[in-house]
Amino acid sequence: MTYHSVLTVLFFLAFLALVAWVYRPGRKQQYQELAKLPVRDDQQARAGSGGEQIHE
């Protein structure tokens, strides 16, 4: 095997490990909580500003 072949195999294995880590079942709840953050932050900002909407 050449140097480039070894690197290709290593990067492919790293990619598979990353995909397995991201899509493992235990992460689903955490991803759902993270998905709610923008809405929660927006609601807190509106409540803290007296109901005014801030346009940027």
C-alpha positions as CSV (number, residue, x, y, z in Angstrom):
1,M,0.0,0.0,0.0
2,T,1.2,3.5,-0.8
3,Y,1.1,6.4,1.6
4,H,-1.9,7.9,-0.2
5,S,-3.8,4.6,0.1
6,V,-3.2,4.5,3.8
7,L,-4.3,8.0,4.3
8,T,-7.5,7.4,2.3
9,V,-8.4,4.4,4.4
10,L,-7.6,6.3,7.6
11,F,-9.8,9.3,6.6
12,F,-12.6,7.0,5.5
13,L,-12.5,5.2,8.9
14,A,-12.5,8.5,10.7
15,F,-15.5,9.6,8.6
16,L,-17.4,6.4,9.5
17,A,-16.6,6.9,13.2
18,L,-17.8,10.5,13.1
19,V,-21.1,9.5,11.3
20,A,-21.6,6.7,13.9
21,W,-21.0,9.1,16.8
22,V,-23.4,11.7,15.4
23,Y,-26.2,9.3,14.6
24,R,-26.1,7.1,17.7
25,P,-29.5,6.8,19.4
26,G,-28.4,8.4,22.7
27,R,-27.9,11.7,21.0
28,K,-31.4,12.2,19.7
29,Q,-32.7,13.8,22.9
30,Q,-29.8,16.2,23.1
31,Y,-30.3,17.2,19.4
32,Q,-34.0,17.9,20.1
33,E,-33.1,20.2,23.0
34,L,-30.5,22.0,20.9
35,A,-33.1,22.5,18.2
36,K,-35.3,24.3,20.7
37,L,-32.7,26.9,21.7
38,P,-33.3,29.5,19.1
39,V,-37.0,29.6,19.9
40,R,-36.4,29.7,23.6
41,D,-33.9,32.5,23.3
42,D,-36.2,34.5,21.2
43,Q,-39.1,34.1,23.7
44,Q,-36.8,35.1,26.6
45,A,-35.6,38.2,24.6
46,R,-39.2,39.3,23.9
47,A,-40.2,38.7,27.6
48,G,-37.2,40.6,28.8
49,S,-37.7,43.6,26.5
50,G,-41.3,44.3,27.6
51,G,-42.9,42.8,24.6
52,E,-41.0,45.0,22.1
53,Q,-39.7,43.5,19.0
54,I,-36.1,44.3,18.2
55,H,-35.3,44.5,14.5
56,E,-31.7,44.2,13.5
